[in-house]
Amino acid sequence: MSQVATPRRAPLSRERVLRAAVALADADGIEALSMRRLAERLGVVPMALYKHVANKEELLDGMVDVVLGEIEPPPEEADWRTAVRERILSARRALLRHPWARPVIESRTGASPVVLDHMDALVATFRAGGFSAVLTHHVMHALGSRMWGFTQEVFPSPPPPDDPEQREAMFRQVAARWPHIVEIAGARAHDDDSVVGQGCDDQFEFEFTLDLMLDGFERLRQRDWSPGH
């Protein structure tokens, strides 16, 4: 009697561990990620994971690398402004596909080779576009977290109360004390899912600011700007 062969499970590897961790975080959130749950997802014992990642921090580093590996390079013939813009917006698309990645990136204390590759590519694009090393240094500082596709907000806005009467009362109090903030807050259509102030259009605000910065960088490049110049 012939035996039915059971399909062989793919051998465990670092890449398989990292991609499974990314999938788990995508499905259930980064808070749900643990070595135990990841091992269950892969059908192995937890100790098997430690042959490929030393600890959870190394796992998180690797997961960031997987996400950043999704950044698409711009066309080779693109000018510096288009190339930088496309690379940054590609990074933003990658982070939007993996919402958990932003806080993980913010929590990292070191830069992996993949992180440095992304930064080096941006620096190379500015230098090839005629930016001096000094100007590029300041440009990279100005970009800050935008090079990863997100903006760090200094003053996050808490969500308004669900109760209409409480919401109206809060609005009146805010309007009475900070009328100018209320004026500009209501000047544009709102997006309930925004993180750039309650209701702002995240994507528009991100691209608006990025384009302002790129235009400013170009003016400085044309002036052959340097500190004190």
PEUR-V423335 format. One record per backbone hydrogen bond with DSSP energy under -0.5 kcal/mol. NH is the residue of the N-H (numbers start at 1). CO is the residue of the C=O. Records with the same first field share a line. If there is no record, write none. Layout:
NH: CO  CO
//
This chain:
5: 3
17: 13
18: 14
19: 15
20: 16
21: 17
22: 18
23: 19
24: 20
25: 21
26: 22
27: 23
28: 24
29: 25
32: 29
33: 30
38: 34
39: 35
40: 36
41: 37
42: 38
43: 39
44: 39
48: 45
49: 45  46
50: 46  47
51: 48
52: 49
53: 49
59: 55
60: 56
61: 57
62: 58
63: 59
64: 60
65: 61
66: 62
67: 63
68: 64
69: 65
70: 67
71: 68
78: 75
83: 79
84: 80
85: 81
86: 82
87: 83
88: 84
89: 85
90: 86
91: 87
92: 88
93: 89
94: 90
95: 91
96: 92
97: 93
98: 94
101: 98
102: 99
104: 100
105: 101
106: 102
107: 103
108: 104  105
112: 110
116: 112
117: 113
118: 114
119: 115
120: 116
121: 117
122: 118
123: 119
124: 120
125: 121
126: 122
127: 123
128: 124
129: 125
130: 127
131: 126
136: 132
137: 133
138: 134
139: 135
140: 136
141: 137
142: 138
143: 139
144: 140
146: 143
147: 144
148: 145
149: 146
150: 145
153: 151
158: 156
167: 163
168: 164
169: 165
170: 166
171: 167
172: 168
173: 169
174: 170
175: 171
176: 172
177: 173
178: 174
182: 178
183: 179
184: 180
185: 181
186: 182
187: 184
191: 199
194: 191
197: 195
200: 197
202: 200
205: 201
206: 202
207: 203
208: 204
209: 205
210: 206
211: 207
212: 208
213: 209
214: 210
215: 211
216: 212
217: 213
218: 214
219: 215
220: 216
221: 217
222: 218
223: 219
224: 221
225: 220
229: 226
//
